[in-house]
Amino acid sequence: MAEGYGGAASWLQIQSLLNSINHMLIFLVATFFFVLARSLDFKETAMHMFLTGVGFHVLIAQAMMSHYKVNPITRWLSHRNKSRFHGILQILGGSMVLLGGLGKFNSKDVHFNTWHGRVGSAATFFCAASIVGGLANYFQPKLALKLFPPSELRFRHNLFGLVTYTLGMGAIYLGYYSKFFTKHVDNDFIPGMMLVTSLVYVLTIISPVSALLSKLKYRQKKKQEKAK
């Protein structure tokens, strides 16, 4: 019993360390995006990179970790306030993504024949749907509960959020191959940014994936009980 408790405590300490590292990486990425966009006067693609990059890589990443028990930013908040913190960051980050995405859609140099363009478009669409769904659920919770039970709503919200975040981070990763980055960023530095983005993605989804698996087990249990 003591060994099991010690193992759980050690795993929590490891998670806490990894989460702290993740916050530092997120801060470094935010600084990099800001400095690069500012050096280009926040014009056109530079503004697109800044809005979508900070939206997904920083704000939505922080929103994804808002309920993580080892998160030093939200650790002391109540569950209700963590949910509020999550919602605020999702709206702010999602709004930045939509502004950055729509700005690119209106420009003449959009290339949907690239994987960055395709995945980025999908991420923008999912982000818009997520914001609309989140606001509808917040202001009209009774309507949502008429369609699905609370456990099912939480499961779908969790799954949809993970898919949206994965698409967004995938678009950012593919963006490092774009002409914009290869032109304005030292090519020897780009692999380092790819590594950081990959690490932030993996470290950020630890909590949401764990929560999703728990909800999946509960969902399956309920289905088995109904089948009996």
N, C-alpha and C positions, 0 to 999 in steps of 0.2 A: 504493500500500500504506500509506504514511504517512498519507495523507488519510483512508483508511478507519479506521485505528487512532485517529486524532484525532477522527473523528466518533463512534466507539464510546465513547471516553473522555468526550466532551462529553455524550453521551446518558446515561452513567452518572452524571455530575455533576448533570445535570438530575433524574434519578430520585432521587438522594440528597437533593437540595433538596426535591423534592416529598414524599418520604417523611418528612423532618423536619417539614415543614409539617403533614403528616397527623397525626403524633404530637402536635403541639401542639393541633390541632383536636380530636383524641380526648380529650386531657386536659381541654380546656375543656368539652366535652360531658359528661364524667364529673362534673366539678365542678358544672355546671348541674343535672344530674339529681339529684345528692346534695343540693344546696342546696334545690331545689324540693321534693323528697320530705321532707326534714327539716323544712321550714317547715310541712308538712302532717302532721307526726308519723308519717310512713311508714304512714299508714292507707289501707286498701282500694286505690283506684285509684292513689294515690301510690306505694304499695309495688309494685304491678303495673308502673307506669311505671319505677320505679327498677331492679327486678330484670331486666325484659326489655330495658330501655334499656342498662344497663351490660353485661348479658350479650352482646347482639349488637353494640352500637355501640362497646364498649370491648374486652372480653375476646376475643370471637370475631374481631373485626377484627384484634387483635394476633396471634391464632393464625393467621389467614390470611396474615399477612406474615412468619411465623417463618422461612421459607426464603428470604426476599428478600435478595439479596446486599448490598443497600445499607441494610438495616435496622440502625440503630446499636445496637439492643438485642441482637440475635442474631448480628451480624456476626462476632463472635469465637468463636462456639460451633462445635463439630464438627457434622457432618450428623446424627449420632445424637442429640446433645444438643438440636439444633434440633427434631428430631422429638419428643423428650420434652417440650420446652417447648411445642410445638404441641399435643400431647395433653393436657397439664395445663390449658392455657388453654381448650381445647375443652370439657373436662369441667367446669371451673369455670363457664365462660360458659353452656354448655348446661344445667347444673343450675340456674343462676339463671333462665334462660328458662323452664325447665319449672316451677319453683316459681311464677314470676310468671304463667305461662299457666294452670296448674292452679288457682291461687288465684282467677283471674278466672272460670274455668269454674264454680267452686263458688258464686260470688256470684250475686245475683238480677238484677244490672243488665247482664248480658252481652247484647250485641245483635249477633247474627250476620247481621243484615240490613244491616250497615255493611261497607264494604270493609275497614276497619281490622280488624274482628272476623274476617272471612273469611280475609284474608291472614295475620293474626296466628295464627289457628288452624292454618292450613297450615304456617306457620313453626314452630310448636310441635311439630307432628307430625313434620316433617322433622328437627327438632333431636333429638327423642327417638330416631328411627330412626338418626340419625347417631351418637349416643352408643352405642346398642346395637351397631351395626355396628362401630364403632371398638373397643369393648371386646372383642367377639368376635374381631376380627382380631388384637388384641394378645395375648389369652390363648389363642386357638386358631388360630394362623396356618396350621397344616397343613390345617385344615378348609377355610379360605378358598382356599388354594392348590390344593386338589383341584377346586374349582369353576372358578377362573379363574387364568390365568398372572399373575405379578407385575405386568407392564406393564398388563394389563387392569384389575387391582385398583387400581393407582395412578390410572389414567384415570377409573375410575368414582368413586373417592373424591374426586378433584379436581372432577369435574363435580357430584356430589351436594353437596359442600361449597359450591360457588358458587351452586347453586340455593337451598340453605338460607339462605345469607347474604343473597342477593338478596331472598328472601321476608321475612326478618327486618327488613332495612333498609327494605323497602317498607312493612311494617306500621308501623314507627316514623314514617316520612314521613307516612303516612295518619293516624297518631295525632295529628299536629299540628292536624288539622282537627276533632278530637273536642271534645266539650263540656268535658271536663276541662281541656284546654289553653286553650281560648278563655275559660274561667272564671278560671283561676289564673295565666295568663301574659299579659303585655301583648301585645295583638294586633299591635302594631307590631314586636314582637320575634320573633314566630313566623316570618315569612318569612326572617329571618336564620338561625333554627334549621334551616329547610328547606334553605337553601343549604349550611349546614355539613354536614348529613347527606348531601346529594347529593355534596359534595366528598369527604367521607370515604369514601363508597361507591366512587366512581370511582378515587380514589387507592389504596384498599386492594386493589382487584381487579386492579391492573396485574400484579403478580407471579403470582397464581393463573391469570389468563387466559393469560399468556405460557406458563406451565407446561402448561396444558391444550392449547394449540395445538401445543406441542412433542410432547406425548403423542399428540395426534390424528394428527400427521404420522407418528410412529413406528408407530402402530396401523395406519394405512393402508398403510405400507410393508410391514409384516408380512403383511397380508392379500394384497397383491400378490404377495409371495414365495410364499405358500401356493398362490395361484391358478396359478402357473407350473408 
